[in-house]
Amino acid sequence: MKIVRLYVSSVANGTVDDTPNEVGGNPRSPFHLMLQADASDSAGDNKVNYRLIISARSTSGNTTTFATRVLNEQAGVPGDDWRSVGPQANNNGYVKQSTYTINAADFQANGLYEFVAVLRLGDGSVSTARSNEFFIS
């Protein structure tokens, strides 16, 4: 299992963006953190347990009150945003696409930030990803 991509986007645009601020909108409005992951057929079929840790940090010396999220999930479980790839009879693995709503007020104004996601399996293996940097105005 591995994290494939982690990025922020504005709520209205739904695409990768250097800032979560909507054009002409309030920079303190919520924005989205998007996470994509892959799992093998075996991991998804066996509902392998993993822990997903999402944290945020400033890359410009500002502060954030974003509370680290720790999610205990299972690969292949639709409730954890997993879906199989290909027909069930010939499953080619699983993909996860999750959207997390983030409160912009958790970030100090005029700062540059990034999210870090860590996916940790029970056997100790780890997959990490960093989001694009984003600016809160």
Disulfide bonds with the S-S distance in Angstrom:
none
